[in-house]
Amino acid sequence: MQLDFFPSRTLTLYLAKLFVVRILAVLIMLVLVLLALDLLAATGDILAVPGNGQAEILHYASLRAPQLASRFLPYSVLLATLITLVTLNQNSEVVAMKAAGLSAHQVLAPLLLTAALVSGVSFGFNERIVTRANATLKAWEAAEYGAIPPKGAGPDGVRSNVYLTDGRNILSAATLTGAGENIMLTGVTWYERAASGIIREQIRAPRATFAAPGWKLENPERFDVAAATTALGSTLVVGKTLTPEQIDLQAVDPDSQSFWQLSETINAFEAAGRRTEEMRAKWWHRLSGPLSALLMPLLGSVAAFGLARSGQLFVRAIIGMALGFAYFVVDNAALAMGSFGGYPPFLAAWAPFFLFLLLGETVLIRTEE
């Protein structure tokens, strides 16, 4: 029995079923609670737009729910691990399994297999659903929950909160659609600054298109800061040194791109000599993030062993929870350091995973094997 990594087929299916049911129950509970709290904060802004109603609130919930599910799936796996193992320990099922000759790793094997499958599902869910929800929700928020501009020819559809520099001047747009010379900017603001950095003139326009060269603002409203006067016009061309290629590179949202699209974007940035550390760290984290679910049974395994009657079961559960949440803290800190260039992107994404993998194995071997 010790030579087989998995226990019997019946026991494997029994443990996997217990684990899956608890993962789904915890995930649904977390998503519903957090979505309800999020809706309390966002409903007022959504309904403030004329014409918005219950349909728009449900649309917001449909976009926000995948984000919450993706973010809190590893937490759900951790809590489900603790609930499953504590229940098995209290019912003396772990004692029975070890008395039958199973090692600690064999007891955990069905949970690890289930967590690996959850990691694969999480990766596919992020690529197919979450990235699209991110892009749509950010564009909708940029439009202040009003009508979203139609998608252009670009592969990424609508992008939001675009900021570009033309020397010391700044061009910002609420949304961007299209690609190349077909780019269309909406909610545009042009800031013309003096050599000292002080804004001399602010120009707002509902739309801007490529004028070859520059960007043509339609129906601009000019505000002279020094004179405090406003003037209206029909068209105005600004940012004559800004090319569509520069805008394509600067208007990138890594969270709204799939794994393969982000890989192509990184290659384009590197070819242009641009900084790619933040995107590279997020690219690696697209792989290490879903795999964090695989760590949770190992980090929470301390709750499975030890006699329930000893009075230390609660302490063991707290230790398992502390290890799991410590991983998320370290992972977020490392990713932030990688985004700012403090760590190499590969190290920022993978160091926490391997560190806590070794830590979990060490705790399990030293205490149970």
Disulfide bonds with the S-S distance in Angstrom:
none
